[in-house]
Amino acid sequence: MKINTLSSSIKAALAVSATIAAVSPAVYAEEQDANQAVENRLVERIEVTGSRISRVDLESTQPIETIDSEYISKRGTTNLASVLEEVPGIALAATANLSNNEEAASQGVGQSTVNLYGLGSQRTLSLVNGSRFVSSNSPVGGGSAPGSQVDINNIPVSLIERVEVVKVGGAPVYGADAVAGVVNFILKTDYEGAEFSADVTNYDEAGKYDKSFRGLFGGNFNEDKGNLVFSFEYQDQKSILASELPSWVDQWSGYTPLGSDAVVDADGNPVTGQRRLYPNGRAGILSNSGLITPGPTAVVNVGLGAWPDGSFLQFDPSGNGQLIPFNTGTPTGNAVWSSGGDGLDLAESNTAREGFERYNFTISGNYKLTDDVNMSVLGFFNSSDAVNEGYQPNKYSSGLFSGLGAALKFDTDYVYLPSETRNRLENYLGGPGEFYMHKAWTSLGKRKITNESDVRSIKIGFDGYFELGENEWKWDVFYQQGVSKIFSQDFNINENRFLAAIDVGFNNGAIDCKANYVDGYHDKYTTSGFGVTETQSVLGEVGKCVAYNPFGPASQEVLDYITYPAMGYSRVEQDILQAFTTGDIIELPAGYLAAAFGYERRTEKASFSEDGTNVLNSGLANASTSGSYTTQDLFAEISLPLVSSDMDIPLVNTLSVDASFRRIDNDAAGKDNVWAVGLNYQPISDLMVRANYSETVRAPSVTELFLPVIQDSQFGTDPCDINNIDKGPSPATRRANCEAAGVPDGYKAVSGNASRVGTTGGNVNLESEKAEGLNIGLVYAPEWFEGFSFKIDYIKIDIEDAIVDFTLTDILNACYDSTNYPNEFCGKFRRGTDFQIPADKAFESGYVNAALQEFETYEYEVMFKRPLHQYPLIGGLLPENSGELGIRSRLYNLKKDAESNTGFDFEDNTGEYTNPDWRGDLRFDYTLEDINVYFDVEYYGEGNRNNDSTNFYDYIDQNGNPYNKIESQTLYTLGGSYYLNDNAVVRFRVDNLFDWYPSVRELSVARYTYGRVFSAGFTYKF
């Protein structure tokens, strides 16, 4: 069969590393003499992600994006996350999210996972050489949503041959979880040579430098029967604190306005629901040095906590115990948040980017045992140390919190209180009395989290060929075992020791802990379990308590006494046995009917254990969990050619149909059938139409199945709040149900600003999520316009029975937005007599099959590449040695991105600033002999602030102007490389070339920048 002009254009597109289809070298070639026609057919066959059938056709029935090693090398890419982020429609999942469970240290620091189309990283399947890779996502405290996501930092950049992103589905070929698509990292094999690369990156505003060193060595042995490749990588990524970036420090937030800041209606009344932008949001319920009040509550915006003369006071930050005025800032209509002032500033302690030091060792080898049998080995040995330098203070004390987080009460005769301060307070109180302190304990340090990670994976396989009739078939069998281990640690406050350290008096004339000299003080603290005997006290031995002045800084001795390391350990294991065969069944008039058949057995195990110190200290539930499941799958594929170009049928140059099926038997989630059918049609040689429909699944993870019932701290958006009661899927229904519940008109909820404590847990009765995927596309590469190609793809994905961890917000919405009120969800939370959600024992949540997701988009790509002297219009003016210019533009037009956690409260995020209607890029790549220069433009379209906003005045900017749009963002990158000789190349790159800085509106939605980023590096080949 001849290769037509469309195929040739696809090959040309690969030269600029942005193909319309995925092309790879021949999977196998005949070594013995054979019929020439058969040999020609074999060498044109390729393997593409999305199928196990080696194909003659160069285009899949699904859209495929390819990034090759040349593209990666030109740009000095030091990690795969950065190069994947350049593809419109791909995002990286949020990393290092702190666990929702207070007792669990984060287990995802420094990780990167792929999130295709924003449908959740657990619905994008990451592969290495076409097979799964062990996950690093801990079942508790993981950096991504529960699932088997791969931390792509474990895949060596220097060993990459190409990366193929197959969009829409993939479960029939690769198994569960391939809902949004598949990302296949294809590594180099049979590499011969040696090379070394080094790169450094400077984050200008933060003054931080990243370093990366990579080595690649390979060669043949035993008369070229075998080949071994070794890869080594070291990467040092520095932490960047929020306080080091102006765009983080320059905060703007939306709050309900007060007084003259508010927009009023025709009658002069403030418009309800409006939020105005204010700079420098501060929580006026506590301060770093300690806000003090005569009563247990402090909310300065509404006057709670003022002293008799109307003033607000705090301790001097110097720690001298003197009182100074507390600057309340500019009040807003929000009870908690002020603009400016001395309240809590969260940006002071947050981390903008986590740091890590990572070592990756990889070995790849193959050996030809016989002419027909090959053995292969692939091993990964990776380790990393990652750190989140700070995530808020280690402890808060506030009148809005309960239990151990409540405000601290002191008597005016407290021994650390200076006489001047004592006299002033007793003056206010009319004599000796009590006062309360509300404090963010920055003096006790930030919550610093460290992760030590190890990943080991070994894959041993055998492959070869056998004759079946007159046709040659390929077979492949492998066993793979992977283990990922994470040890996490953060330092928490031992609440018992903290209270003992500030419970002081005079012991022989010196200030000392009462625990050191008061008889029987330790009796109430003796306990057992977790290594503590019945005769021991959690306060330590008598005489070991270190007194602490809570109005000043803490010494190292104090910190050593009252803090403790909370440690967590996770282990994720994966075992895979797979066998498949593929080949031609029979020759038909249009070509060969090809097929693939296989079996896979996969076991996923995951466990998390904590050291128990939090249970002992705070009485929280132990989050330790473990579980496993095994899936056994049978799969099959066929590729049926119906019409070929040499049949000379008008308007049907070629026509073929593909189909795939997999029977999944998961011992935890049950049995599922997944399948796909695709069509590839060329009416003429220059034009191709492709389509694919699939029904896929995602299996529940160990977390979702087996997580024990544990305490969970959450914020909750109350639908009955004055700002929310007239919103939602049916505002009238919501208002009626809130009124039926007795919630008063004008009610302002606290749960959106102060977290509530409830419970969450797994669900062993979960079933697999179900998804339908459809793509229809067109590829045009005209023979008359050499170097040009165009493609368009329509993509639609619908998910039902999606697994969701019902949050407090979900529960509230499910209760009040339903026409069936009251319903079962109304019993999953409680209100106090003031109708507020209480601080403790507030809700019961957990994982359920309940959510729906609907997604639609169009993707466009235009590409043109020619020698510059052959360009239309200008080519004739230039000499032949003017170099070559490639131009590529990709556009992503979102049509629908809607989801419902409950099944009836659909929230359509299409067109919001996080999901704009349009995004895309424009890339220029110019090469002249040893010089390459590229210039990239990345566009992120404008979007609505909130699609649910129905009031013109819902959002007011800092100047009092209504708005509901966040402007578009355009970023520019300039880079290049120069070959010093055949062996050495140097390169540079500048990201954010024109130093883009976010506007006030963009800052209000957390759109930040690192400023300009400069990179430089080199590669030397031996």
Secondary structure, 3 states (H helix, E strand, C coil): CCCCHHHHHHHHHHCCCCCCCCCCCCCCCCCCCCCHHHHHHHHCCECCCCCCCCECCCCCCCCEEEEEHHHHHHCCCCCHHHHHCCCCCEEECCCCCCCCCCCCCCCCCCCCCEEECCCCHHHEEEEECCEECCCCCCCCCCCCCCCCCCCHHHCCCCCEEEEEEEECCCHHHHCCCCCCEEEEEEECCCCCEEEEEEEEEEECCCCEEEEEEEEEEEEEECCCCEEEEEEEEEEEECCEEHHHCHHHHCCEEEECCCHHHCCECCCCCECCCCEEEEECEEECCCECCCEEECCCCCEHHHCECCCCCCCCEEECCCCCCCEEECCCCECCCCCCEEECCCCECHHHCCEEECEEEEEEEEEEEEEECCCCEEEEEEEEEEEEEEEECCCCECCEECCCCCHHHCCEEEECCCCCCCHHHHHHHHHHHCCCCEEEEEEECHHHCECCEEEEEEEEEEEEEEEEEEEECCEEEEEEEEEEEEEEEEEEEEEEECHHHHHHHHCEEEECCEEEEHHHCCCCCCHHHECCECCECCCCECCCCCCCCCCCCCCCCCCHHHHHHHEEEEEEEEEEEEEEEEEEEEEEEEEECCEEEEEEEEEEEEEEEEEEEECCHHHHHHCCCCCCEEEEEEEEEEEEEEEEEEECHHHCECCECEEEEEEEEEEEEECCCEEEEEEEEEEEEEEECCEEEEEEEEEEEECCCHHHHHCCCEEEEECCCCCCCCCCCCCCCCHHHHHHHHHHCCCCCCCCCCCCCCCEEEEECCCCCCCCEEEEEEEEEEEECCCCCCCEEEEEEEEEEEEEEEEEECCHHHHHHHHHCCCCCCCHHHHCECCCCCCCCCCCCCEECCEEEEEEEEEEEEEEEEEEEEEHHHCCCCHHHCCCCCCEEEEEEEEEEEEEEEEECCCCCCEECCCECCCCCEEEEEEEEEEECCEEEEEEEEEECCEECCCCCCCCCCEECCCCCECCEECCEEEEEEEEEEECCCCEEEEEEEECCCCCCCCHHHHCCCCCCCCCEEEEEEEEEC
